[in-house]
Amino acid sequence: MIFYVDGMKVEETKSGNVSEDKGSVVFECSSEEVTPFAVTIERRGDEYINTAKGLIGNKVDDPDKFDKALLEKAQEILES
């Protein structure tokens, strides 16, 4: 699955549920302006956690918007 957030190409590269309440989604993120990077979103119970939140603050103009978009997409993927 490929989608775009503020000009950044985001591609789901790996996802899966470990158990009913645990899982993860790995996104590969790239644009012409930054070096490609990966972000892992982990589901722990009802929470979704971005393990690379500090990294995206250095890579995108609006890290909160980018983080929210990734969290929502990860939730959609893991709950489908």
Secondary structure as the mmCIF struct_conf table of DSSP 4:
data_model
#
loop_
_struct_conf.conf_type_id
_struct_conf.id
_struct_conf.beg_label_comp_id
_struct_conf.beg_label_asym_id
_struct_conf.beg_label_seq_id
_struct_conf.end_label_comp_id
_struct_conf.end_label_asym_id
_struct_conf.end_label_seq_id
STRN STRN1 ILE A 2 VAL A 5
TURN_TY1_P TURN_TY1_P1 ASP A 6 GLY A 7
STRN STRN2 MET A 8 SER A 19
TURN_TY1_P TURN_TY1_P2 GLU A 20 ASP A 21
STRN STRN3 LYS A 22 SER A 30
BEND BEND1 GLU A 32 VAL A 34
STRN STRN4 PHE A 37 ARG A 44
TURN_TY1_P TURN_TY1_P3 GLY A 45 ASP A 46
STRN STRN5 GLU A 47 ASN A 50
TURN_TY1_P TURN_TY1_P4 THR A 51 ALA A 52
HELX_RH_AL_P HELX_RH_AL_P1 LYS A 53 LYS A 59
BEND BEND2 ASP A 61 ASP A 61
HELX_RH_AL_P HELX_RH_AL_P2 PRO A 63 LEU A 78
TURN_TY1_P TURN_TY1_P5 GLU A 79 GLU A 79
#
